[in-house]
């Protein structure tokens, strides 16, 4: 476990808000959620290091995403955060990057609705995806720069990354002007 300063403002002035066990796999391990007194950002501290974090996302974690009826309902709700984007000047449908795409279900859902899709998944325990492009590295490390995507989604992801500020910066770099990060 590692103690970290606020990723948003760099402050070390943090106050514990509550503690929570790992309710999925490691019931005897508890985590403190703290709040930065300077900017209000909440986060886990201490947290698993980048080398330890995989322990909390075993192969069984990705089976949580199975269940077509529940996913369809959830994905339908999530699409409400995305803009209705028509084809671009070249006749191409909009392009989505789903960060933390897990087994690829949300991108496939969007592809059925006319979007071109790409994904990003850092865990080796997720099901391998071969029907659309997937980056297997943290978002700040993908080898792309400049406006490319009409929407970038990160459903229940940012609380799991070690440098959310870098994720927001990279998303800003990759989004076309006026497009969405949800």
VOGU-3710 file (C-alpha; in Angstrom, 3 decimals, decimal comma):
1> xxxxxxxxxx> 0,000/0,000/0,000  1,132/3,526/-0,706  0,175/6,906/0,743  -0,388/9,597/-1,889  -1,092/13,311/-2,008  -4,126/14,777/-3,742  -3,954/14,097/-7,481  -5,865/17,295/-8,222  -4,008/19,956/-6,227  -1,031/18,155/-4,630
11> xxxxxxxxxx> -2,103/18,819/-1,036  -1,164/16,423/1,742  -3,882/17,857/4,011  -6,417/15,026/3,910  -9,217/13,976/6,228  -10,673/10,477/6,493  -14,329/10,406/5,413  -15,117/6,702/5,824  -13,685/3,206/5,505  -15,005/0,409/3,325
21> xxxxxxxxxx> -14,032/-3,260/2,909  -13,383/-4,859/-0,443  -16,868/-6,339/-0,765  -16,046/-8,575/-3,737  -12,917/-10,632/-3,148  -10,900/-9,557/-0,098  -13,491/-9,082/2,638  -10,881/-8,748/5,374  -9,162/-5,795/3,667  -10,463/-2,312/4,455
31> xxxxxxxxxx> -9,801/0,912/2,589  -9,929/4,494/3,834  -11,607/7,086/1,652  -10,178/10,535/2,305  -11,073/14,046/1,199  -8,597/16,766/0,327  -9,290/19,739/2,581  -7,976/22,145/-0,059  -9,938/21,104/-3,173  -12,463/18,498/-1,973
41> xxxxxxxxxx> -11,279/15,567/-4,116  -12,123/12,213/-2,548  -9,961/9,127/-3,049  -8,645/5,951/-1,436  -5,549/6,538/0,705  -3,485/4,544/1,366  -4,131/2,678/-1,845  -2,718/-0,392/-3,586  0,380/0,472/-5,604  0,445/0,005/-9,371
51> xxxxxxxxxx> 2,177/-3,339/-8,758  -0,480/-4,480/-6,238  -3,676/-3,272/-7,938  -4,132/-6,356/-10,147  -4,852/-8,438/-7,043  -8,191/-6,634/-6,707  -9,271/-7,406/-10,289  -8,968/-11,197/-10,676  -10,518/-13,037/-13,603  -13,774/-13,452/-11,608
61> xxxxxxxxxx> -14,118/-9,658/-11,451  -14,842/-9,542/-15,166  -17,662/-12,089/-14,920  -19,598/-9,409/-13,012  -20,245/-7,792/-16,385  -22,175/-10,801/-17,705  -25,954/-10,525/-17,801  -27,389/-9,231/-21,047  -30,712/-7,898/-19,712  -29,068/-5,861/-16,938
71> xxxxxxxxxx> -26,360/-4,599/-19,290  -28,908/-3,527/-21,893  -30,785/-1,484/-19,301  -27,597/0,071/-17,926  -26,110/0,772/-21,352  -29,339/2,377/-22,534  -29,129/4,733/-19,547  -25,464/5,464/-20,217  -26,130/6,428/-23,837  -28,187/9,364/-22,541
81> xxxxxxxxxx> -24,891/11,025/-21,612  -23,626/10,793/-25,173  -24,506/13,331/-27,819  -26,510/12,452/-30,894  -23,720/12,771/-33,425  -24,282/12,317/-37,114  -21,770/11,212/-39,693  -18,756/13,430/-40,228  -17,829/15,307/-43,420  -16,349/12,091/-44,865
91> xxxxxxxxxx> -19,534/10,112/-44,192  -18,023/8,218/-41,252  -20,156/7,433/-38,179  -18,979/8,857/-34,839  -15,994/7,250/-33,121  -16,127/6,181/-29,448  -13,284/5,196/-27,126  -14,507/3,224/-24,094  -11,871/3,408/-21,343  -12,047/0,359/-19,073
101> xxxxxxxxxx> -13,997/-1,595/-21,670  -13,704/-4,842/-19,654  -15,023/-7,601/-21,942  -16,148/-5,161/-24,651  -19,896/-5,221/-24,083  -20,523/-1,440/-24,061  -18,550/-0,768/-27,252  -20,441/-3,585/-28,972  -23,719/-2,077/-27,743  -22,707/1,262/-29,283
111> xxxxxxxxxx> -21,517/-0,366/-32,477  -25,019/-1,847/-32,893  -26,280/1,735/-32,674  -24,109/2,911/-35,563  -20,924/4,035/-33,829  -17,384/3,040/-34,720  -15,743/1,797/-31,518  -12,386/1,321/-29,869  -11,601/0,252/-26,325  -8,976/0,485/-23,650
121> xxxxxxxxxx> -8,490/-2,212/-21,006  -5,393/-2,542/-18,828  -6,240/-5,803/-17,073  -4,883/-9,063/-18,431  -7,847/-10,779/-16,738  -10,493/-9,292/-19,024  -11,675/-11,415/-21,943  -9,479/-10,810/-24,983  -11,252/-8,727/-27,632  -10,565/-9,208/-31,316
131> xxxxxxxxxx> -13,587/-7,665/-33,045  -12,565/-4,017/-32,523  -9,304/-2,215/-31,652  -8,331/-2,268/-27,972  -5,408/-0,487/-26,307  -3,917/-2,524/-23,450  -2,268/0,337/-21,610  -3,289/3,273/-19,422  -5,016/6,062/-21,338  -2,165/8,575/-20,928
141> xxxxxxxxxx> 0,181/6,090/-22,633  -1,780/5,354/-25,808  0,258/6,433/-28,849  -2,258/8,971/-30,168  -2,306/12,744/-30,023  -4,769/15,305/-31,215  -8,521/15,275/-31,791  -9,754/11,844/-32,852  -12,838/10,787/-30,865  -16,407/12,062/-30,841
151> xxxxxxxxxx> -16,923/10,586/-27,361  -14,773/8,976/-24,686  -16,498/6,991/-21,951  -15,062/5,748/-18,670  -17,903/4,099/-16,737  -16,812/3,407/-13,126  -13,147/3,671/-14,083  -11,538/6,864/-12,829  -11,775/5,831/-9,180  -9,540/2,850/-10,033
161> xxxxxxxxxx> -6,681/4,656/-11,779  -3,557/5,992/-10,112  -3,422/9,319/-11,974  -6,945/10,509/-12,877  -5,642/13,993/-13,713  -3,501/12,508/-16,511  -6,557/10,610/-17,820  -8,567/13,835/-18,039  -5,684/15,610/-19,789  -5,303/12,832/-22,360
171> xxxxxxxxxx> -9,078/12,681/-22,933  -9,104/16,424/-23,547  -6,296/15,984/-26,090  -8,082/13,159/-27,941  -11,607/14,608/-28,109  -12,753/16,555/-31,142  -13,834/20,122/-30,273  -17,261/20,195/-28,640  -17,369/16,434/-28,033  -18,036/14,422/-24,856
181> xx> -16,139/12,730/-22,029  -18,629/10,682/-19,993
//
